[in-house]
Amino acid sequence: MPICLPQLSRRAFLRRAALAGAAAALPPLSHAGWFGKARDRHTLAFFSDAHIDADAKSIHGGVNMANNLAACVRELAAWPVNPAAVIVNGDLALNHGAPEDYAMFGALLQPVRALAPIHLSLGNHDQREHFWQAFPQDATRVESVPQKQAAVFASDRANWYLLDSLAVTAATPGRLGRPQLDWLGRQLVARPEKPAIVVCHHPLDDSGLFGLADSLALEELLVRHRQVKAFIFGHTHNWNVAQHASGVHLINLPQTAYPFLAGRPSGWVRATLARDGMEVELRCLDPHHPEHARVQKLTWRAA
């Protein structure tokens, strides 16, 4: 059953924070000003490839992953308005998705529970059963695909489709599978009235060696359903915005953790919807990075 972490009231947030044992390993954050802020209902925040280890001091690729995710959370919490939602797009855990990794991930993400609902997808370093067991209070009863973390939710100006591309934990390629592809097709047919944005951890990759093994089947759905305007993915640890020949925008999220290539930015993304497109802004952990705060305006393809 899919998991969505709903925004918590002040009382519920403080109660859960007090009970979160893993949080004791983290420096305290002041929650003053988190509650009661206005909400920008057209803006979402995206994190991806957090790769959190049970040990908050763990270093990989020269990076402390917990510190990086905490820095992104602090910046989001300091914004003058809250986003409509936060999406964390896969590879929540470092290697094999141990239960302790998800306990630490949940503790690091706890401040966001005061700001907005959090939607989660899974990547190849996640372990589905351990992930589901980590958030027992937050299972969401929605129509979905059995044994998949797949879901649909609506914002004012778009419908968002979150897919589960986890095939085998710690194996690089991903796979959606025919049941999930058929489910996505039905959901798109049922919701033709709004722009559709599809979110998946793995990228399209016809070879199937790195991205989705069933890329061609997904690509056919994205192209055929004209309300699909953008495909958002992670996995490559390489921020990039491009466009498919069909006009579908391809948004490759940056990692909050470590880059694969030296010099590539780590951070998160602000996405603000307009009636005819979307504005995306990279928020780098390094404010001196040349791509930090660069805004790109995307125009939707015709229906």
Secondary structure, DSSP 8 states (H G I E B T S, - for coil): --BEE----HHHHHHHHHH-GGGGGS-----TTSTT--EEEEEEEEE----B-SSTT-EETTEEHHHHHHHHHHHHHHSSSEEEEEEEES--BSSS--HHHHHHHHHHHGGGGGTS-EEEE--TT--HHHHHHH-GGGB---S--TTS--EEEEETTEEEEE-----STT-S-B---HHHHHHHHHHHHH--SS-EEEE-SS---TTSSSSBTTHHHHHHHHHHSTTEEEEEE-SS---EEEE-TTS-EEEE---SS--SSTT---EEEEEEE-SSEEEEEEEESSTTSTTTT-EEEEE----
